[in-house]
Amino acid sequence: MVQKKLQVWLPLMFAIVMIAGMAIGFKLRENTRTTGSFFYREKRSPLQQVLDLINLKYVDPVKTDTLADEAIEQMLSHLDPHSVYIPPVQLSEVNEDLQGEFQGIGVEFHILNDTVNVVNVLEGGPSEKAGLLVGDQFLTLQDQPLTGKNLTPDKIRKLLRGPGATTVSLSILRNKQVIIFSIKRGSIPLPSLDAAYMLDKETGLIRLNKFSKTTYEEFMSSLEKLQGQGMKKLILDLRGNGGGLLDEAVDIVDQFLDEGKLIVYTEGNKMPREEFKSKRPGLFETGKLAVLTDEGSASASEVVAGALQDWDRATIIGRRTFGKGLVQEQFDLADGAALRLTVARYYTPSGRSIQKTYKGMGDYRGEIMNRYHHGDFLNADSNHVQQGNAYKTNSGRVVYGGGGIMPDVFVPYDTSASSPILTSLYLSSSINNFIYTYFIRHKDELKKYRSALEFVANFKGEEMLWQEVVAFAAKEKINLSTLPAAEKKIALRRLMALIARQPWHTEGYYEVMNINDPVVKKALMELDK
């Protein structure tokens, strides 16, 4: 009898429990939402309530998304200078830089006389395989005309980029003939390595412009190449390198230290201490090493310089670094935007933080210009880095925390290279037009040189080039005719470097510029001691 009653009531009891569970679950779902691994209560914040009321009640149409973005940015401005909100439309471009690649056809272009000109074709890229050449002029792209005054670089980039393996159709003008191309998009690298070459029989130079996901791979390939050419001394140029991914910087430092040495540690109010140590035998643990820095060297660059300085492994040469010792973590938001939030500080092996003060945002953003006006670019003694505590390197040398990494060997800024007249020339929007047209007119002549160094050593047309530049500058209302001889020499070297960049790319540019670079010269002297 009991068994029969259970057979009747059990299904009914299960049904009641299931219905009750569904009701409770539905009620809970109303009161909570999830975004990734974070849970939010349905109770809206005053900010959200205000935005909703504006959206529902305001007298005129309003883009509440724009208002929300501005509110978020204003809120972050009260935290630190490096916590930032990235809107959805900007996120892919921002991430591309750290990913080290994007999907496109592999050309660099320049707009000249309302026409898109191809100024560089990536070696091994989709455009080179299809047959595009430097000097080609775009007529149509994706069946859209590409001529006229409404052309913008952003518009062209959006048309050239897209999902991998999709096709770009374009027509170009070459030697007065129209040629049709169909090019399949592919992965286009965004190199973080500008140059890697031998300065002399024993000394190599590697210049990095950032730390992205491909930096360590690029660095190792270049390091092995230079060692194969007999390199025993290395100059690592981090000037102007604004940082990037910490892991890539740690892996590079690992190549210079033996195993088990602390490279950097991070720690924050909500983040426990995390240490990063050298893990493997390095390829360059004993060779002489110099690291070049300046006020543009920041974040991961300062991790590299600070670690190598604390272990007395390298001589740091140049000027004081930027002073960014804050670690950001990126959080993806529900609408496709992202928040890069500062979660920790990083510290060099000796325990020093290199983050400069950020009590006033305006002062923080203008701090580099203040250094220039205070004479910090010209005199090591005027640099105010002794504001923090004193620390000691592995050998007992005193170094200071706060305000960036002060170099071991100070090299003042070369003010003659940035006189007002030359600055006007370099900032002219038309200087790239001049360089490109000069290269196209002299392309056959330049082909006889096998390298940028051979070009600069044997080029005989400097005076003719200068006369052309003077005439060009006069049209831009820049008077170069009375330029002192020393500044003329500097300007000519920069112009020849820009010309060398056309056939020999970024490495060619730095090969020419570094010949008379005072920081590189000082590094060579230090490594020869």
C-alpha positions, -999 to +999 in steps of 0.1 A: +000+000+000+029+024+010+047+016-023+016+024-043+012+058-025+048+067-033+043+058-069+014+083-070+029+111-050+066+110-060+061+124-095+039+151-082+065+161-055+093+162-082+071+184-104+064+208-075+102+210-066+111+216-103+086+244-107+097+260-074+134+258-086+126+273-119+107+302-102+136+309-078+161+307-107+141+331-128+139+355-099+176+353-093+183+358-130+163+390-128+185+403-100+219+394-114+238+396-147+271+382-157+299+397-178+328+373-181+337+361-146+322+392-129+286+395-114+267+426-111+235+434-092+205+446-112+203+476-089+215+504-112+241+529-102+233+567-102+254+570-134+232+544-152+200+559-139+210+594-152+219+579-186+186+561-188+166+592-178+185+613-205+178+586-230+140+584-221+132+620-212+157+645-226+142+673-248+166+667-277+181+635-293+213+625-275+239+599-282+241+583-247+269+560-257+291+591-262+280+605-228+288+571-211+323+570-227+330+606-215+318+597-180+340+566-178+371+586-190+364+613-165+362+587-137+394+571-148+412+605-148+409+605-110+429+572-108+462+572-126+474+583-161+476+548-175+441+533-166+422+539-199+389+530-215+391+518-251+359+522-271+348+493-294+358+512-326+394+516-314+399+482-297+410+462-327+436+487-338+450+490-303+452+452-299+468+449-333+499+468-321+504+443-292+495+413-313+522+422-338+502+416-369+470+424-388+451+412-419+458+431-450+476+431-484+511+443-473+517+477-488+527+511-474+511+540-492+514+578-493+489+603-507+506+626-532+487+651-554+453+635-544+466+601-556+475+570-535+511+560-543+527+526-532+559+535-513+567+501-500+557+465-508+562+440-479+587+413-489+569+379-492+535+396-486+503+392-506+509+423-527+545+413-537+532+379-547+505+395-568+531+418-585+526+453-570+556+476-573+568+507-555+556+537-576+522+521-585+493+545-582+458+533-571+429+542-593+401+521-578+399+499-547+370+476-541+354+493-571+356+527-554+375+555-571+406+564-551+414+599-564+404+634-552+408+657-522+385+636-499+411+608-496+422+601-461+447+575-448+421+560-424+396+555-453+422+536-474+434+515-445+398+504-438+395+493-474+428+475-475+423+456-442+398+429-435+394+392-426+422+369-438+418+351-471+392+376-484+400+393-516+408+429-524+402+441-560+421+471-573+432+488-604+466+507-606+484+530-630+519+519-639+539+536-667+506+551-681+490+516-682+460+504-662+465+470-645+439+450-626+448+431-595+429+407-572+449+402-540+440+378-512+445+393-477+469+377-453+487+382-420+509+413-422+535+417-394+539+448-374+576+445-366+588+456-332+624+453-344+636+483-364+672+473-371+697+445-364+732+449-380+769+450-373+785+483-365+820+469-367+836+434-368+827+427-331+798+450-322+762+445-332+732+468-327+695+458-322+668+484-320+634+476-306+604+500-309+580+482-287+573+449-269+546+429-287+538+392-289+564+388-316+592+408-301+611+379-284+610+358-315+622+388-336+650+395-311+662+359-309+663+356-347+684+388-349+707+379-320+715+345-336+721+362-369+745+387-354+763+361-334+768+342-367+785+373-380+810+373-352+793+396-327+809+397-292+795+431-280+759+443-283+742+476-282+704+473-274+687+505-284+655+511-265+652+548-272+617+559-279+604+524-269+572+530-250+569+494-237+542+468-242+541+432-230+560+425-198+565+388-206+584+396-238+607+420-219+614+394-192+622+367-219+647+391-235+664+399-202+667+362-196+691+360-225+716+382-207+714+366-171+722+332-158+694+311-143+675+319-112+680+357-111+651+380-102+643+402-132+612+421-119+584+417-095+549+431-095+527+440-065+495+459-059+469+465-032+447+437-046+475+418-063+500+397-043+537+399-052+546+380-083+582+374-092+597+369-127+631+352-127+655+340-154+647+304-163+671+292-189+707+296-201+710+328-222+726+332-256+745+364-245+753+360-208+789+371-209+794+395-239+797+432-233+763+449-233+751+485-235+715+496-233+705+530-249+676+549-232+660+583-234+628+601-221+607+580-245+618+547-230+590+535-208+573+506-190+587+473-203+618+492-216+624+504-181+621+468-168+649+457-191+671+487-182+664+484-145+671+447-143+703+448-162+715+479-142+707+463-109+726+432-118+755+453-132+751+433-164+749+463-188+760+499-190+729+521-194+737+550-217+717+581-228+691+600-208+667+593-179+637+571-189+601+581-188+592+567-154+562+544-159+562+516-134+525+507-134+511+474-147+478+474-166+454+444-171+429+445-199+392+436-191+368+431-220+334+448-216+300+436-227+296+461-256+330+452-272+350+479-254+378+473-230+392+487-198+429+487-192+431+491-154+463+496-134+464+466-110+500+467-097+534+484-097+566+467-109+598+468-091+634+462-102+655+434-085+669+459-059+633+467-049+630+502-065+599+515-081+606+536-111+571+552-114+572+590-112+546+609-093+512+615-108+494+636-083+485+662-109+475+648-143+484+680-161+519+681-145+523+644-154+516+649-191+538+679-193+566+664-172+589+656-202+586+692-215+594+704-180+626+683-181+636+700-213+630+735-198+648+726-166+679+715-184+675+678-176+682+669-213+716+687-211+730+680-177+729+648-156+731+668-123+698+686-130+678+654-131+658+651-100+657+613-096+670+614-060+635+620-048+630+583-039+649+560-016+685+549-023+691+513-034+722+493-043+730+472-074+746+438-071+781+453-069+770+480-043+766+510-066+739+534-054+707+538-076+675+556-068+638+548-071+611+570-086+613+592-117+626+566-142+660+549-147+689+572-146+717+560-170+751+551-159+766+573-187+747+605-195+747+618-231+731+652-235+704+660-261+719+673-293+701+707-296+717+715-330+696+686-345+664+703-335+668+740-344+636+758-351+643+758-389+651+721-391+621+713-369+599+732-393+614+712-422+609+678-405+573+686-394+563+698-429+535+677-442+551+677-476+586+664-467+575+628-473+563+639-508+597+653-515+615+621-504+592+599-523+594+618-556+632+621-553+634+583-549+611+576-579+632+600-601+665+584-589+654+548-585+676+534-612+706+553-598+700+540-563+698+504-575+735+502-580+741+504-542+739+471-524+732+486-490+724+518-472+759+521-459+773+517-494+749+544-505+759+569-479+796+562-484+796+566-521+768+591-529+781+621-548+749+641-552+747+657-518+750+693-530+724+688-558+701+671-532+705+701-509+696+726-537+665+706-544+656+706-507+662+744-504+639+750-534+612+727-519+615+743-485+611+778-500+577+768-513+568+758-478+580+792-466+610+777-448+643+795-455+672+770-455+696+792-476+712+808-444+714+776-424+748+772-406+771+746-421+769+723-390+731+723-392+731+718-430+753+687-424+728+673-399+698+680-422+715+663-451+723+632-431+686+630-420+674+634-456+698+607-469+685+584-441+649+591-453+659+583-489+677+551-477+645+540-460+628+537-493+648+507-507+663+494-475+634+501-451+637+510-415+670+493-410+685+513-438+673+545-421+690+537-388+722+525-405+726+560-419+714+579-388+736+559-364+768+568-382+770+601-364+746+594-335+764+607-303+747+581-281+758+552-304+793+567-305+795+569-267+783+533-265+810+521-288+836+539-266+822+523-234+822+488-249+858+493-261+871+499-225 
